[in-house]
């Protein structure tokens, strides 16, 4: 990609800044044992409400075993849905406790839960485990206790694999501040090592083929102002993408046969593709910003199973090939199984978790494309902004679910012009037995007066005994037709 093609857009974006509102109080030095704080972040807004997260951080020197966040909402506002927590309520007082999989927070680590509010009032009198959310001693007047609800809210099944937490480095640290240093560090990375980026721009081809282990992951971390850019591609490409002497893929960051990595905090921009994972399972992407790329932003490919992308932001994809400008791409299409399939000829990038991300605007194709042959993923707590979707190559929805047994829960999607928009979520059956068994629960969809259905299931006859399910907890506004084209299940 020529740098001049998108330099003006990058500059404008930098001046615009990120529009997330964060409220957190100053915190004192950590005490013995776990020391939890909770920071409120309003992540999306609309005329009658907003979406928000609480990010819980452990500043102590021992892991937590659970947490409880409580707050009040002003009259006229209420929590309408929530995720990654167990919620109870008494009047205007809310209590959120950890789910089964996110109560154990290591020192320096963080977990998050999210919720949507009908109304514009923001939380008051926040406490975590009885202490102020920003830290400090417990209040002299205890917050009101919470009586158990008359009917317990439905709990959410935990992920099949709990995402690993990310904390301060515990092994060897390699500090880098130039592209050459980063390339060398990626080429020589060892299990347990942390590669730490200094702020700055890194131009070049960034590839690793080094594997971490389940007990000793490799971490690449840096601030958002550490920006990886690949001005390629160049050279003669092989018939199937694989590291080849003399060929630059143009990918911003490429992990090939490199499982058990953490990628945290930094930015990838101005590249052919953003982050590409090939046969790189158990990779966690946390807090990345990927933007202004020619094709897709993040691709779990070639059976890169058990991966996580969370707390990340994706905008401005498909700048050269709009029909290939997906935000998160899971698996491969049948036409590419010859290159990327390795289990029965299928790309088994299974059990991918897409959690609490902000995707859009100007994502040219689907915000999440779930390909045929993949299974058992979780898409929870994301914000989809469909403005700028192009409709090219059938990219006309936030999510296209062609895999099996995905859970879509607690996501908030909006659409506004310009753009081409058919439905919020769609299913397709491109491979026999796939596009089935997917579940939608507690999702909020605003179709901007353009989209037909929030959830459009293209076929029920293709999924006998393994039907897709849409629960009544899903809501839709500004739809041309309605919530869904299939029968709604109570719950």
Secondary structure, DSSP 4 states (H G I P E B T S, - for coil): --GGGTHHHHHHHHHH----EEE--------SS--EEEEEEEEEEETTEEEEEEEEEE-SSS--S--EEEEE--TT-EEEEEESEEEEEETTEEEEEE-TTSS---TT-EEEEEEEEESSPPPEEEEETTEETTSSSBPSSPPPP-PPPSSPPPP-PPPSSPPPP--S--S-EEEE-SHHHHHHHHHH--TT-EEEEPSEEEES--EE-----SSS-EEEEE-TTEEEE----BSPPPSS----TT-B--EEEEEES--SEEEES-EEESSSEEEEEES--S-EEES-EEES-SS-SEEEESS--S-EEES-EEE---SS-GGG--SEEES--GGGHHHH--BTTB----S-EEES-EE-SS--S-SEEE-TT-B--EEES-EEE-TT---GGG--SSEEE-SBS-EEES-EEE--SSS--S-SEEE---STT-S-S-EEES-EEE-TTT-SEEEEE--SGGGTTS--EEBTT-EEES-SSEEESSPPBP-
